[in-house]
């Protein structure tokens, strides 16, 4: 062990080595072809999981951010209303565990579950969008006289 430690200490540092010019050219061309996303997939997931729409804004997707933020506002409002309904039912009923109070509690739980589901879906959508950042957008949907039509360009390479 002592001998291996001495050999590593005497070996030249890897950072001092210069890269091959062919490797540097390949790295530069790869960077030009595949642009990197502004954030990592995990970072986008965590941002949108905490505040739905935040990860989508980081990825320059304002429409998706507005959809998740709008759903968040709606679900928070409905959760607060359901909580108020539980408090009113408790105050007006003689027995605290009546069927009306139980039904209001279930309604509140439903809205809270949907709120959590919105957070999870916003995070997952940001995670997937980060992975698909450099995917070509060749799918076009247009209105036609007969209805809605879609076209897709699928590049195929034959060698």
Legacy VTK file of the C-alpha trace (Angstrom):
# vtk DataFile Version 3.0
C-alpha trace
ASCII
DATASET POLYDATA
POINTS 159 float
0.000 0.000 0.000
2.794 2.367 0.915
4.546 1.698 -2.398
1.346 2.345 -4.396
0.873 5.652 -2.589
4.404 6.742 -3.441
3.923 5.821 -7.109
0.727 7.863 -7.326
2.433 10.827 -5.664
5.324 10.717 -8.130
3.163 10.209 -11.239
2.552 13.291 -13.423
-0.791 14.998 -12.901
-3.488 14.129 -15.447
-4.609 17.757 -15.609
-1.256 18.780 -17.071
-1.745 16.623 -20.149
-2.897 18.334 -23.327
-5.817 16.854 -25.300
-5.396 15.463 -28.797
-6.416 17.934 -31.532
-8.749 15.354 -33.141
-10.511 14.812 -29.822
-10.894 18.564 -29.335
-12.367 18.931 -32.844
-14.884 16.128 -32.176
-15.874 17.703 -28.873
-16.423 21.115 -30.496
-18.542 19.677 -33.315
-20.618 17.590 -30.886
-21.318 20.685 -28.799
-22.489 22.559 -31.888
-24.860 19.762 -32.909
-26.463 19.007 -29.545
-27.224 22.119 -27.464
-27.418 21.518 -23.750
-30.537 22.191 -21.748
-30.370 25.195 -19.384
-30.713 22.888 -16.378
-30.250 19.245 -15.497
-33.211 16.832 -15.602
-33.106 16.413 -11.822
-32.942 20.178 -11.288
-35.919 20.732 -13.575
-37.866 17.982 -11.791
-37.174 19.430 -8.348
-38.020 22.986 -9.430
-41.355 21.969 -10.907
-42.103 19.586 -8.056
-41.691 22.417 -5.546
-43.454 25.113 -7.602
-45.300 23.790 -10.666
-44.227 25.707 -13.753
-40.803 26.780 -12.485
-38.921 24.030 -14.330
-40.919 24.705 -17.479
-39.947 28.385 -17.322
-36.285 27.369 -17.002
-36.734 25.333 -20.190
-38.356 28.277 -22.051
-41.803 26.628 -22.172
-44.161 29.366 -20.943
-47.414 27.741 -22.110
-46.730 24.536 -20.167
-45.700 26.642 -17.158
-48.983 28.574 -17.297
-51.011 25.357 -17.536
-49.380 23.873 -14.435
-49.474 27.161 -12.529
-53.134 27.679 -13.434
-53.987 24.158 -12.285
-52.062 24.829 -9.071
-54.006 28.014 -8.340
-57.325 26.340 -9.074
-56.548 23.320 -6.904
-55.264 25.448 -4.013
-58.463 27.515 -4.140
-60.666 24.430 -4.202
-58.669 22.864 -1.342
-59.150 25.978 0.762
-62.870 26.003 -0.027
-63.158 22.326 0.948
-61.307 23.066 4.204
-63.761 25.894 4.914
-66.664 23.508 4.188
-65.254 21.025 6.739
-65.007 23.756 9.373
-68.576 24.930 8.683
-69.894 21.359 8.833
-68.135 20.784 12.180
-69.543 24.017 13.605
-73.131 23.373 12.511
-73.456 19.627 13.217
-74.177 18.363 16.694
-71.938 15.312 16.377
-68.370 15.961 15.174
-68.181 12.707 13.154
-71.475 12.916 11.293
-71.865 11.785 7.690
-71.804 15.395 6.452
-68.436 16.097 8.138
-67.042 12.805 6.821
-68.158 13.631 3.275
-66.581 17.098 3.491
-63.319 15.581 4.756
-63.263 13.161 1.821
-63.832 16.040 -0.574
-60.926 17.935 0.982
-58.695 14.862 0.704
-59.611 14.502 -2.974
-58.520 18.059 -3.730
-55.280 17.600 -1.778
-54.496 14.405 -3.710
-55.079 16.236 -6.991
-52.810 19.022 -5.763
-50.042 16.497 -5.089
-50.675 14.871 -8.476
-50.269 18.273 -10.167
-46.891 18.722 -8.444
-45.760 15.260 -9.528
-46.905 15.716 -13.143
-45.265 19.142 -13.385
-41.992 17.668 -12.141
-42.168 14.690 -14.491
-43.023 16.887 -17.474
-40.020 19.119 -16.769
-37.792 16.042 -16.340
-38.862 14.572 -19.690
-38.684 17.949 -21.438
-35.090 18.331 -20.315
-34.225 14.950 -21.793
-35.963 15.896 -25.057
-34.356 19.346 -25.190
-32.464 18.709 -28.434
-35.201 16.640 -30.091
-36.156 18.122 -33.480
-39.579 19.720 -33.612
-40.690 18.396 -36.990
-44.276 17.582 -36.008
-46.755 20.122 -37.313
-50.489 20.182 -36.615
-52.660 22.357 -38.827
-56.328 22.962 -39.401
-57.520 21.655 -42.758
-60.891 22.060 -44.493
-61.731 18.456 -43.599
-60.679 18.798 -39.927
-57.298 18.638 -38.226
-54.253 17.231 -39.997
-50.772 16.389 -38.798
-47.492 15.932 -40.627
-44.287 14.470 -39.278
-40.837 14.370 -40.799
-38.924 11.225 -39.887
-35.313 11.304 -41.078
-34.003 7.903 -42.217
-30.377 7.351 -43.115
-29.286 4.511 -45.405
-25.611 3.591 -45.493
LINES 1 160
159 0 1 2 3 4 5 6 7 8 9 10 11 12 13 14 15 16 17 18 19 20 21 22 23 24 25 26 27 28 29 30 31 32 33 34 35 36 37 38 39 40 41 42 43 44 45 46 47 48 49 50 51 52 53 54 55 56 57 58 59 60 61 62 63 64 65 66 67 68 69 70 71 72 73 74 75 76 77 78 79 80 81 82 83 84 85 86 87 88 89 90 91 92 93 94 95 96 97 98 99 100 101 102 103 104 105 106 107 108 109 110 111 112 113 114 115 116 117 118 119 120 121 122 123 124 125 126 127 128 129 130 131 132 133 134 135 136 137 138 139 140 141 142 143 144 145 146 147 148 149 150 151 152 153 154 155 156 157 158
